[in-house]
């Protein structure tokens, strides 16, 4: 048994069995810390990171008594992705630190070169001009894109011929005379999975409320650069598990069936949620009454934002009023629909959905600093309580 699993199971065994889960931050905190640990390699596409996380979530669904509606709680889907095994960038003889000083562009091609000179072996371009240069001319085989914007990484679903680096201006010397570089990458066809558990409703088991969160993140860039993804989205996954733990208690059995879905490959373009909605819904979409998508939930001291609120004013107004009555988060902000999280494929099929994220406390995003220590969970109990109340409201169980 892995060390992380034995420690987590010991912690779970010592938790109280009270149904007042909103007062117990420890369970969610333990899961967020665990999923963000190096053991899971950033829950990405190298070192079996996503698969290891899926295994852990499936075991927890089973421990909580959720029903599997796929093989071992999985729904497998294909994924093509660019992964990086080794990276190096040296400027004027100085070796830069990946993740801190530079990133490899997610669609960078593989390559290696030493003592390359400006204008001959590599081309230095501003980040804002890089796309147009690629479109209108044949650039050098190595592009060094520079600017003063934050270094934010993502997932590559395509591969370009050039090797590309994104470097922050602050670490570049006034004159870049030569570089050495290595990019060892491969474009892989993988099988990844959504992790799905079901709690059947007591009186309307053929109607469903979906509670979902993506469990994947960016993984690793090379051998040592880890993107932990604590806020994005180990925090939302932890809250999803906390919801499942609450409802798994017999006294809290839901009226409608609850479908708990930990989506994979959200960071690669909502691949897992698109597959569920468009290819293999597992339950009829017309029987889904509402989708509550949990993403970026480690903050909250400044309130929450509800995406898609303008499309569902009745539900948004209930949520806002309940907050004012009971939880008093500073604000509940309404926002129009967006395409940037797993609620979106449901919305395109006219399934009602909210995407909720917290405001304040956490600034790290898609970088190496999104670590557990940067996620304070200051008002987790209030955020959890409000969303739990909302899930009850969706079942006609206001209190």
Secondary structure, DSSP 8 states (H G I E B T S, - for coil): --HHHHHHHHHHHTS---S-GGG--HHHHHHHHHHTSGGGGGGSSSTTHHHHHHHHHHHHHHHTT-EESSGGGEEEEEEEEEEEEEEEEEETTEE--BTTTEEE-TT---EEEEEEEBTTTBEEEEHHHHHHHHHHS---SEEEEEESS------BSS--SSEEEEEEGGGS-SS--EEEEEEEEEEEEEEEEEEEEEE--SSEEEEEEEEEEE----EEETTTEEE--IIIIIIHHHHHHHHHHHHHSGGG--SEEEEEEEES-STTTSHHHHIIIII--SS-GGGEEEEEEE-S-S--TTEEEEETGGG-HHHHHHHHHHIIIII--S-EEEE---SSSTTHHHHHTT--EEEEEEESS----SSTT--GGG---TTHHHHHHHHHHHHHHHTT---
